[in-house]
Amino acid sequence: SSWKRPFIRYALRRATHVLPTSEHLRRAALEVGEYEGDNLSTVPPGLDSNFWQPGDQKENIILTVARCTTKDRILIKGIDLLFQVAEEMSDISFQILGVEENLLSRNDFVVPKNVIVSPSMSQEKLLNYYQRSAVYCQLSRVESFGIATAEAMLCGCVPVVTDVGGLPEVIGDSGLLVSPDKPETFASTLREALASSASMGKNARERIVSNFPLQNRQAELKRLITK
């Protein structure tokens, strides 16, 4: 929002330290703050790889996790794009977690028959969905980092995400990128991910374990606090 910009600029410039969670957010802070950014340090989230672990068996399921309480959030998270590709891939099961089905109906979204929509749930229940799903799909139009994507990767899901925000930083070379402006590529990319889920899922987990461990964030926060 343009009216919020001066307030954010003021806060960025006067904060002792600002901790964006991705390089994408750091660049955005420099743009909005219109300053040198000497107080900026990129500190990615840390994930608990002991909790988020692969299960015994993967199923041919494409999973998306996106907490949506408004129509704007549905569009930001690309749920409408997911419905489009699900209609094209009618032989594959899709699961969307974090969306109330009556919110979709109130806003005239039609849920394809092969899509199951569920509300938000506890981490313990969410873990089971990650462990069962072969592919994790995030078709966001805006995304600062992508915590759910990283959690899914730790559970051995192959990530297929849009080339926006911090998502490319999360998946690196262990997943597949699509453009939100090219929905015609979604189906073929998702089928590619399903076909290679065994090998790519292992690589996806290894990337998050190596790059976003909980102890790295803890250590960096302690360093900055005592600096």
Secondary structure, 3 states (H helix, E strand, C coil): CCCCHHHHHHHHHHCCCECCCCHHHHHHHHHHHCCCCCCECCCCCCECCCCCCCCCCCEEEEEEEEEECCHHHHHHCCHHHHHHHHHHCCCCEEEEEEECHHHHHHCCCCCCCCEEEECCCCHHHHHHHHHHEEEEEECCCCCCCCHHHHHHHHCCCEEEEECCCCHHHHHCCCCEEECCCCHHHHHHHHHHHHHCHHHHHHHHHHHHHHHCEHHHHHHHHHHHHHC
